[in-house]
Amino acid sequence: MHLRNVADLAKRFATPLGLAAEAEMAGLLHDLGKYAARFQARLHDNSIHGINHWSVGAAAAFERRALEAAFAIEGHHTGIPALLENDAETGLECLKERLLKLRDPKLAAEVNGFSEAIDELLRRYVAENPGLPQSETPTASGKDFATALRTRMLFSCLVDADFLDTEAHFDAARADLRSTPPLLPERALGILLASLAARSQFGAINQLRRQLLYDCLDAATRTPGLFSMTAPTGSGKTLAGLAFALAHAKAHGLRRIIVVIPFTSITEQTAQVYRDLFDAAFGPHYVLEHHSAVAPYERKEDIKQDAEEERLRRARLAAENWDAPLVVTTSVRFFEALFGHKPSQCRRLHNIARSVVLFDEVQTLPLKLVPSLLSAVNLLVQDFGVTAVFGTATQPAFASAAQAIRGGWHPTEISSQPGAMADAFRRTRITRRPDSQRVKWPDLASELADFRQVLCVVNLKRHARELFQALGPDSGDHLHLSASMCPAHRQQKLAEARRRLLAGDPCRLISTQLIEAGVDVDFPCVYRAMGPLDSIIQTAGRCNREGRLVEPGQVTIFRPEDDAKPRGVYAQAAAITEAFLAENPDADLHRPETYAAYFARLYGTLGPQAAADDPAFAASEELNFPAAARACRLVGEDTRSVVVRWGKGERLVELFRYQKHLSRDDWRRAQRFAVNFYESEFIASLARGEIIQPVPGVDFYFWNGRYDEHIGVSTPDLNDFNQ
């Protein structure tokens, strides 16, 4: 019964993907080894263990030239393997040898401990079930990037079906909590348009906002595909993009909307905007917020009464497979699903098909991963019915890297007036000091102290700490923001900055580039250390953000005496920016064509060999799924999470030290009170006793060194990669 249930459910999931027959085969074969006498004995004798009950099913699928199904079956417990590995006992190719052994009862015992050959297990299976469907697109010898994504899609269908059927059998109460409201795009669009109509309609700015909305509604009738939307901060692109998605889903019968955002702060803000719009009409399950720091049960309004706990449990269940009409997630979570190989990562992948996916701030994608990430998006559009929209104020010229992207890059622009909008929303005047005019931190601190309210963004958290300290004894007017502080601490400092700005109180904020996008602050004056052009423009978006000043806000680009920058792509982009500005000293940094010229140079560095140099692309081409998952890292180097004794972090540390474990909810809460350390920082701090691992073998560490109320973790090993 389980095999048939899983096969039917997987087939239903895979039908929109064009993989119905393969999914049904995978479902019917995924537990073929359970027909063996030894496995049946195990059901009555718990002392029998270590039985591989799935590889015989993978071998049977492999023999039928259903490569994707074989991968999915072999990986549905532990993860999709590689096709080839140096170790002969790993990798799916070894199934060829295993298949030969499984035909001989004596040799089969060496592989799985069964006394039966594969033909006998198939005979027993067929006695209870009708014949197996055949693969519609045999691919046993195919190796390419598209096969890799198709395999992950099929894997997603199988593991989600297996999870859901197992859950329905063993935990009916949990299964009953899974209820997905429909998207209802026509009704949702009506709610959104009514909300927008209630806002002010007067003035040239609002006229341009209406024009962007009209452009989105007009573009929504076009054929599903790849779109771009170039619109500056303040243009209303968040809601205009949602209007496009709802109207497009209505026009083409698409299933859900997924909003992909690089920064947690913007993700949280956007999800709240959508909840405010739709909760009253559709209930609390319409909008799903999913990212590493989300804990929907942590919001105060969610713990007022027991009835709310059901809503929270439903949200956690929906996050497992994105079974919700409107999903707001991060770039990390989205591309983790596209390139992951573990069941928990890929389970949600099949629900991306036939969706509208809105990508925000796309210029943040790592340069070296552009070939793999955008090639995957192209495949979603071409093969799986996805419409993708790439929106930002600084639209990257991905077309310059088209030769490195599988399928090229040919988006349709939605905005009819990107240049006019850029001019109309111009709120700042950007000036750049001569490169020869290097500034020391004490001198810059003295200059900043003359302003009542000012923001200064630097490139390294070491620089932020030194400049903050150069401001002198704390009077409450100086604030610091960097990744040396845990997320909850940063949120507190941002709230204080916003309060001071609104009240007109003194506020001098020193920050790293983490403030550049998605952080809603409005300073009359901003300083920015020389860095990548898109970062400079994002920083400028924190100046005169609401347009309250009579004159444009002043943004000053300076070069510090210590001009170190984060290594890697950031430094490369900064160098290209400097060369670009040197060659174009009069370039208008507010105009879209300036960004286009800069990004054309940046992405033009990705030549025909870039795909081969992209480790996630290269590993996918070789069907090495574990290697592709390791390579697709959007957050840079490996980091270790260390909980600090700040706020509720103190309680979590003591709770773990006392109980030697944390609940799932506490583990996720701990992320709000943790600082990420790069490997060199972590090892040095561990050696000094500043980082403690209270239980050997358990991946929980806490900070036992100094944690400053103003700057967070204080250590001499601040890594120059860090923000």
Stockholm file with secondary structure:
# STOCKHOLM 1.0

chainA/1-723         MHLRNVADLAKRFATPLGLAAEAEMAGLLHDLGKYAARFQARLHDNSIHGINHWSVGAAAAFERRALEAAFAIEGHHTGIPALLENDAETGLECLKERLLKLRDPKLAAEVNGFSEAIDELLRRYVAENPGLPQSETPTASGKDFATALRTRMLFSCLVDADFLDTEAHFDAARADLRSTPPLLPERALGILLASLAARSQFGAINQLRRQLLYDCLDAATRTPGLFSMTAPTGSGKTLAGLAFALAHAKAHGLRRIIVVIPFTSITEQTAQVYRDLFDAAFGPHYVLEHHSAVAPYERKEDIKQDAEEERLRRARLAAENWDAPLVVTTSVRFFEALFGHKPSQCRRLHNIARSVVLFDEVQTLPLKLVPSLLSAVNLLVQDFGVTAVFGTATQPAFASAAQAIRGGWHPTEISSQPGAMADAFRRTRITRRPDSQRVKWPDLASELADFRQVLCVVNLKRHARELFQALGPDSGDHLHLSASMCPAHRQQKLAEARRRLLAGDPCRLISTQLIEAGVDVDFPCVYRAMGPLDSIIQTAGRCNREGRLVEPGQVTIFRPEDDAKPRGVYAQAAAITEAFLAENPDADLHRPETYAAYFARLYGTLGPQAAADDPAFAASEELNFPAAARACRLVGEDTRSVVVRWGKGERLVELFRYQKHLSRDDWRRAQRFAVNFYESEFIASLARGEIIQPVPGVDFYFWNGRYDEHIGVSTPDLNDFNQ
#=GR chainA/1-723 SS CHHHHHHHHHHHHHGGGTCHHHHHHHHHHTTGGGGSHHHHHHTTCTTCCCCCCSHHHHHHHHHTTCHHHHHHHHHTTTCCCBSCCSSTTSSTTHHHHHHHHHTSHHHHHHHHSCSSCHHHHHHHHHHHSCCCCCCSSCCTTCCSHHHHHHHHHHHHHHHHHHHHHHHHHHCHHHHHTCCCCCCCHHHHHHHHHHHHHTSCCCSHHHHHHHHHHHHHHHHTTSCSSEEEEECCTTSCHHHHHHHHHHHHHHHHTCCEEEEEESCHHHHHHHHHHHHHHHHHHHCTTSEEEESTTCCGGGSGGGSSSTHHHHHHHHHHHHHHHTCSSEEEEEHHHHHHHHHCCSHHHHTTGGGGTTEEEEEESGGGSCGGGHHHHHHHHHHHHHHSCCEEEEEESSCCCGGGGGGGSTTCCCCEECCSCHHHHHHHTCCEEEEECCTTCEECHHHHHHHHTTCSEEEEECSCHHHHHHHHHHTCSCCSSEEEESTTSCHHHHHHHHHHHHHHHHHTCCEEEEECGGGSSSCCCCBSEEEEESCCHHHHHHHHTTBSTTCCSSSCEEEEEEEESSCCCCTTHHHHHHHHHHHHHHHCTTCCTTSHHHHHHHHHHHHTTCCTTHHHHCHHHHHHHTTBHHHHHHHCCTTCSCEEEEECSSTTHHHHHHHHHHHSCCCHHHHHHHGGGEEEEEHHHHHHHHHTTSEECSSTTSCCCEECSCEETTTEECCTTCCTTCC
#=GC SS_cons         CHHHHHHHHHHHHHGGGTCHHHHHHHHHHTTGGGGSHHHHHHTTCTTCCCCCCSHHHHHHHHHTTCHHHHHHHHHTTTCCCBSCCSSTTSSTTHHHHHHHHHTSHHHHHHHHSCSSCHHHHHHHHHHHSCCCCCCSSCCTTCCSHHHHHHHHHHHHHHHHHHHHHHHHHHCHHHHHTCCCCCCCHHHHHHHHHHHHHTSCCCSHHHHHHHHHHHHHHHHTTSCSSEEEEECCTTSCHHHHHHHHHHHHHHHHTCCEEEEEESCHHHHHHHHHHHHHHHHHHHCTTSEEEESTTCCGGGSGGGSSSTHHHHHHHHHHHHHHHTCSSEEEEEHHHHHHHHHCCSHHHHTTGGGGTTEEEEEESGGGSCGGGHHHHHHHHHHHHHHSCCEEEEEESSCCCGGGGGGGSTTCCCCEECCSCHHHHHHHTCCEEEEECCTTCEECHHHHHHHHTTCSEEEEECSCHHHHHHHHHHTCSCCSSEEEESTTSCHHHHHHHHHHHHHHHHHTCCEEEEECGGGSSSCCCCBSEEEEESCCHHHHHHHHTTBSTTCCSSSCEEEEEEEESSCCCCTTHHHHHHHHHHHHHHHCTTCCTTSHHHHHHHHHHHHTTCCTTHHHHCHHHHHHHTTBHHHHHHHCCTTCSCEEEEECSSTTHHHHHHHHHHHSCCCHHHHHHHGGGEEEEEHHHHHHHHHTTSEECSSTTSCCCEECSCEETTTEECCTTCCTTCC
//
